[in-house]
Amino acid sequence: MTSDKYYIPYFIPAAILTLAFVIRLPVMMRFWRNDPNVRNVGGLLLLGSSVFYFGRPETIAAMNRGTGISNFAAPVVYTVLTLFCAACLVMIIHWRGGDPRRVRRTTWTIGVIYSAVVAGLWGTFALADVPVERLRDLDTYYANTPWMREHIMLYLLAHTTACAITSVVTWTWLRQVSGWLRAGLVLLVIGFVLNLGYDTVKLIAVVSRWTGNNLDWLSTYVAPPLASICAVFVAVGFILPHAGEAVQGLWADFRHYRSLGPFVKELAALDTGSLRLSRRSPMSRRLVQRRTQISDGLLRLQPYMDPGVRQRALAEAAEREECPARAAATADAVAVIAAIDRMRRGIEFSAETAPENGTDGPDAHAGPGTLTDPAGAMRSPDLVAVSRALRRSPAVHAHRARYGRPADYPESVTS
C-alpha cells in the first residue's frame, strides 16, 4: 500500500474526481459558453484530479527524470494545487452572485493574487538548493532550506486560505437550500473542512522541523490519506445533486410507467396504432409512449362517451363518502369500461337518443366522461388515479362484471 507503484491514497481520489468530471461532462458541453458556474465546476474537478495524478510518487519520479532536475515535480504539483484553490474561490464568487461588475472585479483580483502565488512558487524553487530527490517527504525534508521553506509555506497558506473561505461561505448556504443540493453542499463543507485538517497536519510537521523536533510522519503518512478522504467528499458533493435528481426522476418515471399499466391493459383491444418500444428504450420515452397510447385510446372512445354514466358513478362514489379525487377517478374508470363495451357493440352515443333515466348496465347508452364533462367542455383526467381505480376499486370491478369482463391484472401489466 505504500509502494510507489500502488500508492492508493493518491490513485483512488484521482479516479473519483475524474469520474465526477465525466458525469458532469454532458452538462458542461451543453452550457459551457453560457454558464460560468458550469465552467468553474468543470475546471475545479479537472484541477482536483490533476493534483492527485501529478502527486503520485511514480508520476513525480517520472517528471524529475524527464526534466533532469531534482524535485522539479514540486512546483508543478503545487502550481496545480494553487490553481485548484483559485478555482474554489472563483466558484464561490459566482455561486454567491450579485452585481456582475463586483463578481468580475473579485474574480480578477483572485486571478491576480493566485497568479502571483504561482510565480512565487517557481521563483522560490529556482532560488532553492534541492539536490536530493524526495518523493513523499519533500515538505519536511526541506523545511529548513532557504527559499524552499518559503516555497512550502507559500502553497500551504494559499491552500489554507482558499479552503477556509470556501468552507465558511458554503456553510452559510445550507440554510437557504434543500433536497439533493443541500446534501451536496453538506459533503462539500465536510470535504473543505477536512482539507483544513490536511493543511494543519502539514503545518505542524513543518513547524516541528523549525523547532528541532521530528513529526515527519504526520506529513508523510497522515496527510496523504486525509487528502484522499477530502477529495472523495468534494467529488461526491459535486456529483450528488446532479446524480440524485437524475435517479429520483428516473424512479418517478418508472413508478408512473408502472401505475399506468392497468389503463393500458384496459385499452388493449383498441387499435391506437402506437408503436411498441423496446425495454431498452429510455424510461422517459417509454412513459411518453404509454401516456400517448392512453390518450389515443380515449380519443377513439370519444364517440361512445355518455357523460351521464360518469355523473351517476360520481354520485354513487359520493354516497360511499369517497374523497373528491378518488371519487372522480372511480367515475372516470367506470365511464371507460362502459364506453369500451359500447364500442364493442358498435353503439355510438347520441344526446338526442339517450334515455333520460339512463342506466350503466350492459344495454345503456354509456361512455366515459374522461375527456368531456356534462356541459361538453374538454378536461384532462388524472391518468394514474384512473389506472389505479381500474385495478383496485371494488366499485369499478362491480361495474365491469355487469359487462361480463374479468378484472384480472397480472403483475406483468405494470412492468
N, C-alpha and C positions, 0 to 999 in steps of 0.2 A: 504493500500500500504506500510505502514511502520511496519506492524506487523511482528513478527518473522516467521510466517508460510507462508506469502505471500510477501516475500521481493523481489519484481520483479526486481530491478536493478541488482541483482546477478543471478537470475534464467534465465532470457532471454539471456544474453551473454553466459552463460554456455551452454544453449541449442544450440545456433547458432554456437559456436565453436565446439561442438560435431557433429553437422550436417556437418560442413566443414570437420572434420576428417573422418566422414563416407563417404562423397562424394569422398574424395581422397583415401580412403582405398583400392579400387581395384588397383590403380596405385602403392600404397605403397607396397602391397603384391607382385606385379609383379616385381618391381625394387628395393626392399628393400636391397638386398645384393650388388647390383652393382652400385647404385647411391646414394652417400651421401646426395645430396640435397633432395631426397625423404625422407630419414630418418630424416633429420633435420626439414623439414616442418611438418612431421608427429609428431615428438616429440614436436615441438613448439605448434601445435594445441592441443595436448593432455595435455600438461602442462598448456596452457592458459585456457582450460575448467576446469581443476582441481583447478586452483586458485579460480574460481568463485563457484565451487561446495563446496570446503572447506571453502570459505569465507562467505557462508550464515550463518546468526546468528543461525539458527536452527542447522546447522552442527557443528558450533563452540561449542554450548552448549552441543551437544551430545559427542563431543570429550573430553570436560572438565569433563563431568560426567563419561565417560567411564574410564578415567585415574585417576580421583580423584584429579587432580591437577588444581588449578585455572588458567585459561588463558593458559593452555597447547596448545591450538589450535594456539596461536600466532606464536610460532616458526615453527609450521607445515605449516601454510599458508604462512609465509614469506619465508620459505625454498622453497616451490613450486614456489613462485613468483621469487625468486632468480634464480632458475633453468630455469625458463622461460626466464629471462634476458640473461642467458648464452646461451640458445638455439637461441635467436635472434642474438647474436653476432656470434655464430658459423655458423648460416645460412648465414649471410652477408659475412663471410670469404669464405665460399665455393661458394657462388654465384659469388663473385668477381674473384675467381680462381687465376691463376698464378702458380708460382713454387710450385709443390706438397710438397716439403720439407718445404717451408715457410708456406704453408697452415697448414701442420701438426704441425709445431712449434707454430704457432699462436693459433691454436685450443687447443694445450696442455697448453699454457700459460693462455688462458681464463678458461680452466678447473681448473687449479691450483688456480687462483685468486678467482673464484666464489666458489670453494670448501672451500677456506679459509673464505669467507664471510659466508657460511653456518655454518662452525664450530664456527665462531664468534657469529652467531645468537644464537646457542644453549649454548655457553659458557656464553654470557651475560644474557640470560634468566635464566640460572641456578644460577647466582650470584644475580639476581634481586629479590626484595621482592614485589610480586604482589598478595596479598591475595584476592582482590576484583575482582570478575569476571566482565569483560566488554565485551559486545557482539559487540558494534558498535563504541564506542569512546575510545578504548584502547590507541591509539596513543596520544591523547590529555590528557586523564586522568592520564597517567603515564609519561607525557612528562618531568617532573622534577625529576623523580625517578632514583636514581643511578643505573647504569648498564642497566635499561630498556630504559633510554634515549639513551644510545649508541646502544642498540638493535634496536630501532626505526630508528635512523639515519643511521645505517648500511644498512638496507634493502632499505631505501629511496634513498641513494646515489648510491647503486648498480643498482637500477631500473632506476634512472635518467641517469646514465652514459650509460647504455645499450640502452635506448630509444633515447638519443641524437645521439649516434654513428649510430644507425640503421636509424634514420631519415635522417641524412646528407648523408650517403652512398646511401641509396635508392633514395634520391632526385637527386644525380648525375647521376643515371642510366636513368632517364626519357628521356634524350635527345638521348639515344642510342637505345631505343626500340619503338615499335609502336603497334597499334591494341589492342587486349584484354590484352596483357601483360602490356602495358603501363597503361591501365585503372586500372588494378590490383595494379600496383605499386603506382599510384596516391592515391588509397584508403589506401594502407599500409602507405604511408607518412602521410596522414591525421591521421590515427589511432595512429601512434607513436608520432606525434606532440601533439595530444590530451593527450596521456599518459604523456607527459612532463607537460601538464596543470594539470593533476591529481597530479603529484609529487609537482608541485608548490603550489597547494591548500593545500596539506598535510603539506608541509614545512612551509607555512605561519601560519597555525593553531598551529603547534608545537612550532615554534619560538615565536609566540604570547604568548604562555604559559610561555616561558622562561622570557619574559619581563613583566610578571604580568598581561597581558591582556587576554581576553577570546574570541577567534574566533573559538570555537569548532564546531560551526555549519558548517563551511567550510569543515572540515574533516568528520563530521557525515552525512551531508545532501547534500553536493555538490560533494564531491569526489566519492561516490559510483555510482551515475548516470553517472558521467563523465567517470568512468572506464567502465561502461556498453557500452557507446557510442563508446569508444575506441575499445573494443572487437568486436563490430559489424563491424566497418570499417576494422579491421585486418582480421576477418573471411571472410568477403565478398571479401577483397583484395586477399586472397589466393584462394577462390572459383572461382572468376570471370574469370581468364584466362582459366582455365580448362573447366568450365561450358559454358562460352561464345563460345569457339571454338567448343565444342560439339554441342551446339544448332545451331550455324552457319553451321556446317557440316550437321546436320540433315535437316535444312531448304534447303540447297543447294541440298541435295539428293532428297528431296521432290519435289522441283521445277524441277529438272532434270527428275524425275519419271513422273511428270505430262506432261512435254513437249514431252515425248516420246509416249504419248497416241495415237495421230493420226497415228503414224507409226505402232504401234501395231494393230490398227483397220484396217489399210490398208492390213496388212499381216494376218488378222484373218482367211481368207479362207485357209491358208496353214497349213498343219498338221506338226508342228515342233516337236511334242512330248514333249513340255515343260510342266512342272507341274505348276499348279496354286497354288500360295501361299495364305495363309490366310491374311486378312487385319491386323491381329495382329502380323504378322511377322515383324522383324526389317526392317526399310525403306531401309537400305543399302543392305539387302538381296533381297528385292523386286526390287530394282533398278538393281542389277546384273542380276536377273532373267529376267527382262524386256529387258535389253540390249542383254542378251543371246538369248532370243526369237527372237529379231530382226535379230541378226547375223545368227541364224539358218534359218530364213526365207530367208535372202539374199542368203545364200548358196543353198537353194532349188531353187532359181531363176537363179542360175548360168548358167544352160544350155540354158536359154531363153534370155540371155543377148546379146544385139546388141550395141556395143559402139557407132555406128553411130547415134543412136537415141539421146544419151546424147550429142554428138557433135553438132547436129543440134539445140537441145534445148539450149545449151550453147551459140551458135551463135545468136539465137533469143533473149536471155537474154541480150547479149552484145549490140544488136541493141536497146533494150529498156533502155540502159545505166544503168543497174543494177550493183552494186558493185561486184567485183570478188567473194567474199564469198557468197553473196546472189545468184548470177548467178549460181555458182556451185551447191548450194543446190536446186535451181529450176530445173536444168538439171538432177540432181540425182533423184528428185521426179518424174519428167516426165518419166525417164527411168524405175523407179519402177512400175508405173501403166501400162506402155507398156508391161513390162515383165510379169506382173500378167495376162494381157489379153492373151498374147501368151501361157502361161502355161494353162490357162483355155481352150484354143482351141487346146492344145496339139501340138503346133508348136515350135519345138526347133530351136534355131538359128544356122546357119551354114555359116561360112565365104565364102565357095565356092559357096553357092547358094544364098547369099544375093545380091539383086539388087544394081547396082552402085548408082542409084539415089533414094535410099530407101525413104520411107515415114514413118511418125509416125502415120499414120491412123490405123484403126482397122484391116486392112489386111497386115500391114507392118511386115517385119522381124525385130522386135524390142525387146530390152531387156535392163535392167538397166546397166549403166556404173558405178554402185556404188562400185563394187569390182574390176573391171579391167578398165584400160584406153585403148584408141585405139591401143596402142602398145602391149597390153596384160599383162601389168605389174599390180601386185596387189596393191591396195591402200585402205585406210580407209576413208570413208566419215564422215562428221560431222553429226551424227545421229540426234542430237537435231535440227540442222538447217534444215535438210531434213524433219523432222517431222513437223516443223513449216511451211515449204513450202507446205507440203501436206494439211495442214489445211487452210492456209491463201492466198497462191499465186493465183492470178487470172489466170496466165498462166497455172498453174497445173490444176485448175478447168476446164479450156477450153480443155485441152488435155484429162482430164478424161471424159468429155462429149462426146468426139468422140467415146469412148468405151461404151457409154450407161450406165455409172456408176454414181450414185448420189454422191454428195460431202457433205454429212451430217455428222458432227462430234458433237454429243451432248456432253454436259459438263461431262457426266458420263465417257466419254472415258478417260479423264485426271485424274480421281480420282482413 
